[in-house]
Amino acid sequence: MAKKIRGVTFEENNNNSMGLEFYNLSHRFGYQSPNWPYFEDVKIERIHYHAKSGVLSQRITTSMHNTTHIDAPAHVIQGTPFIDEVPLPHFFGSGIVVSIPKKKWEPITYDDLEKAAGKVVRPRDVVLVNTGWHKLYEDSEDYFCRAPGFVSSAGEWFVEKKVKVVGHDTQANDHPLATAIGPQRNGPLHPHLAEEYKAWSGGRDWKDDFPEWEPVHRILFKNGILGIENVGGDIDKVTAGAAPSRSSRGTGTVATAVSCASWRSSIRKARSASTRGRSSNAGQTLWRRQSPMSRPITVTARRCACSARKRAARRR
């Protein structure tokens, strides 16, 4: 139930007195963490250190859109809420993790989402999409420039299903070629990809296939849906939410995405043959954490804690 870290004893994520399991769904943040192509590197300075002051203090200079982070609507849509203006319930909730494996530059569409999760997603859910791309997360063109990504129809699916948070294990809420990486506003940052895309697509021009700048960002944010980019960590294992920083007038925030669940819960893998009629297509897997309470839940620490308190009361 306890483990020692550098000589100090702590409770474990998955074995603790609260009776909860915690999973970190974030990539690391810090020195030389992989960065979107036109952002400056993270800078971390020691302004006090043990040999000098007897304490260790750091000053961090960073974009708030580094590593695993949440985009606020104001990031792209002028006049919409900043991160500190979004109420906390929008960062936590029940939800699902949907596995939709994708390869280089493949789009994630309305039909992909509907086939994988249309029968199980519920209004106000947190929906995390696992393409498998988090396994390639590093300082590379492949991860940032050749990733799969959402196209406009996917954004429309999230709005139609009334989800409140969208997370994914890719570089942006849009396909990379619908950002400044491709032929869009502030770009192309990588003009050499134009010919590569033409060869990959069988002769199509990337300007024809990606005529709009960040359309999915705009669809989500205009409808009050938050986006968590670069989800990673234990996403292959579990379901989730995220803890934001209260950054005044922030356009986003580096975040720790976390999943917690009752110690009695189990992960159910939904298949098309499910007796409950909740299905997923071949090659597409949907995970929902089954709660001892009335319905499957994902994150919501409050609800999990409530469940733990009820069990403790029954034991008394």
Summary of the structure (lengths in Angstrom):
residues: 316
radius of gyration: 20.5
end to end distance: 21.5
largest distance: 70.2
contacts: 1041
relative contact order: 0.20
helix: 25%
strand: 24%
